[in-house]
Amino acid sequence: MDTLITDFIRYMKIERGLSENTISSYQRDLKAYQHYLIHVEQIDTFDAVKREEIRQFLYFLKDEGRADTTIARMLSSIRAFHQYQIREQVLLHDPSDLIEMPKAQKKLPKVLSMEEVEVLLDQSNGTKPTEIRNKAMLELLYATGIRVSEMMDLTLDDIHLSMGFIRCIGKGNKERIIPIGDTAIRALEKYMQQARPQLLKKNKHDFIFVNHYGKKLTRQGFWKILKQLTKEAGITKELSPHTLRHSFATHLLENGADLRAVQEMLGHVDISTTQVYTHVTKTRLKDVYSQFHPRA
């Protein structure tokens, strides 16, 4: 069983070109699936799995209190894995076929208001190398809507400040070109000229954002920075690493941007993924109406 999972993960990484985060997610899901089959169903080969065992696994996850979105993702991982085994002629049929995906409740993304974004960006003003770096990162995220993982992977060849755009490699190794505004350009220029050389020390690599050891900054490292800055700014909303990405998309649409253009900048394959932000803007309009209309 271990060998099949290892081969599948290698296939998804090399042949499909999926991101490290997606690969890790597949690996965790399939290990949990394998553990259940062995220790609950006493099944030690995947060719012995039937549709009922997979259904029971989903019920087991539900009883554990797993979110519908998590269960749906795990079923998607199981399906992809069994389809891979059929392609490799390890299995003759897919036991996950015809199992209905749990209906996940769609949660609207958490976004900051424009005023809260301003407060957060102002909070990161400072003269220390790390403060200049933090300012550049926040300005870049809000200016482009790229994912934090994509920002961490940016290299010197990816930023073209004189021409006003960055090149980003997103999910599935797909490239997209994203314009960047003057404010973010100034913050990046300051970081590149004043702070990065100090943070880099004697290290030599092309990654744009580095930690105080001079090495590539990680997604987890940025998340810690964002939480601290949010706390210092007095923002009490529950945030995620995607908060500035969500705010970028919402604020563009609120100010009349074309949905297709926002989809392209975010790197969404399906426009329905982008359309969730139109629901956010409607919800915010209702909040404004309720707050300010005299007869609301």
N, C-alpha and C positions, 0 to 999 in steps of 0.2 A: 504493500500500500504506500509506504514511504517513497519508494522508487517512482511510482506513477505520479504522485504529487510533485516530486522534484522535477520530473520530466515535463510536466504540465507548466510549472512555474518557469522553467527555462524557456519553454516554447512561447509563453506569453511575454516574457521579457525580451527575447531575441527576435522572434518572428513578428510579434505584434507591436513591439516597441512601446509597451505601456510604462507609465511612470513608476518610480520606486514606491510611492504611496499606494498606488493601485495594486502593485505586485504584493506588497506586504498585506494588504487587505485580503486578497485571494488566499494567501498562505494561511492567515489566521482563520479564515472561514473554513478552509478545507481541513485544517488540523482539528478544529472543533467538531466537524462532521465525522472525521475519522475516529476521534476519541469516543463519540457517541455510538458509532457503529460497533466498535470493539467492546466497550465497557457496558453498554446498555442492551444492544441487540445481539451481542456475541457473534458478530460478523467480522471476519478478518480478510475478506477479499471483496473488491468492488463488484465483481461479476455475480456475487450472491445477493446484491442489493435489489430489492423490489420497490415499487412505487409506495407501498404501505410504510416501509421503513423511513422513507424520506418524509412522508406526511407526519409520522410520529415524531420525527426529529423537529419539524416545524412546530408541532404542538408542545414539545419539550421546551423549545426556545420561548414560546409564548408563556408557558407556565413559569419560566425563569424571570419573566418580566421584561424580556427584550422588546425594544420598540419595533413597531411595524416596519419602519424603514430598514432596521437592521436585519429583520427576518427576510424581507424582500431582497436585500443585497446578498444574504447568505444563500438563498435559493438561486439567485442569478449566478453566483460562483459555482454552486453544485451543478447547475445546468451546463455552464461553460466547460466544466471539468468532464462531465459525462459525454458531451459532444466531442470533446478532444479524444476521449477513449474510443469512440466510434470511428473517428477519422483515422486513428492509429490501428484500427481493427482489433482492439483489446476487448471491446464489447460489441455485441450484435444489436442490442436495443438500448434505448435511453430510458432508465427507470424514472427520470424526473419529468418525462414527457406527460403532458396533460394535467400536471399539477398546477392549480391556479395560484398566481402570485397574490400574496396578502395585499389587500388594498391599504396603501399607506396614506395616512393623513398628511396632506401637504402643509407644511408650516411656512408662513411668510418669513423671509429673511429679516434679521434684525438690521436696522440701518440707523445711522446717526443723522440728525437734522443738519442743515448747512451751518447753523450756529454752533452746534457741538463739534463739527469738523474743524471750524475755525479755532475754537478753544483748544482742541487737541493739537492742532498744528502749531498754534502759538506756544503751547506748553513745551514743545520740543526745541524752542529757540535757546541757544546756548553757544558757548565758545570752545568747550572741550571737544576733542576729536570725536568722542562717542556721541556727544550731543549733536554735532554737525552731521554725523552719519545718520542718527535717528531722524533728524529733520528731513534729510534727503530721502530716506526710505518711505516715510509717511507721505511726503509730497508726491513721490513717484507712484505709490499705490493709489492715491486718490486721483492723480492725474491720468492714469492709464487703466486702472481696474484689473491689472494683472494679478494672478494668484501669488501668494507669498512664496510658494515653492518655485514658481517661475522667476520671481525676483531674485531669490537666492542663487539661481543658476545663471544669472546674467554675467557676461564677461565683457571685457573691454571692447571686443569686436561687435557687441550687440547695441551699444549706445552711440547715437549719431546726433549729438546735441546741436551742432551747427546747422543741421538740416531739420532738427525738431522732431525726431522720431526714435523709437527703439525697436529692435528686432527681438521677438519673443518666441521661444520654442515651447509649445503647449502640449496638451495630452496627445498621445499617438504620434509624437515628433512632428506635429504640424506647426509650420512657421506662420507668424502673423506680424504685420508691421503696424505699430500703434503710434499715433501722434502724441506729442507731449508739449504741455504749455510752458510759457515763459517762467512762471514761478518755480515749477519743478526743475526746469533747466538751470536756473540760477542756484537752486539748492544743490543740485548734482555737481555743477561746476565747482562750487565752494568745497564740497566734500572731496572731489577728485583732486583738487589743487592743494587743499590745506590739511584735510583730515586723513584721507586714505594712506598717503605716504607715511604718516606717523604711526598709524595703526598697523600697517604692513610690516614695519620693522625690517628684518633681514629676509623675510619670506619672499618668495617669487612665485606668483601665480596670477592669472588673469581675472579671477572672480572680483566683481565690483565691490560687494559688501563683505567686510571682514570683521572679526571679533577683536577683542583687546589682545589676543595672542597672535594676531596677524593671519589667522586661518579663516577659511570660508565660514561666514555666519550661517547657522542652521535655522530651519523653520522654527524649531523649539526655542532657540535663542531669541528670535524676533518676537515670538509670542510672549515671552517673559518681559521684554522691553515694552511691548504694547500695553500689557496689563499694568505695568508700573506707571507709564505715562497717563493712561486712562484714570488711574487712581489719583494721581497728582492733579489732573485736570478737573477732578470732582464729578466725573461722568459715572453715573450709577447703573447705566444700562448693561445688560449681559451681552458681552461682546465675544466675537470669535476672530480667528485670523483672517476670515473673509469679510469682516465688517466694512472695511474701507472699499473693498470690491463691490459689495452690495450697495454701499452709499454712492459710489461712482455711477453705477448704472441707474439707480433711482433718481439721482439729481439730474442726470442727463435727460431722462424721460420727462421729468417734471418741468424741465425748461424747453421742451419741444423737440428733443432729438428724435431722429428716425429709428424705429425699432430694429430694422435690419442693420443699420450702422452700429448700434450698440451690440447686437449679436456678433458682428464681425470683430469688434474690438475685444469682446469678452472671450472669443474663441469657442462659442457654443455651436455645436453641429446642428442641433435642432432648435428652431426659433421658439418652440413651446417652452424651452428652458428659460429663455430670455423673457417670455411673456409674464412670468411670475412677478417681475418688477412693475408691470402695469397694475397689478393687483395691489402692490405696496403703495403706489402713488394714489390709487383710489381710496385706500384705507386712510392714508394720511390726510387726504382732502376731507374725508368725513370727520376726522379728529379736529381739523381746523374749523370746520363748520360748527361742530358741537361746542367748541370752545368760544367762538367769537360771534356767532349769530345770536341776536337778542331773543329770538323766539325758537331757538333750537330745542 
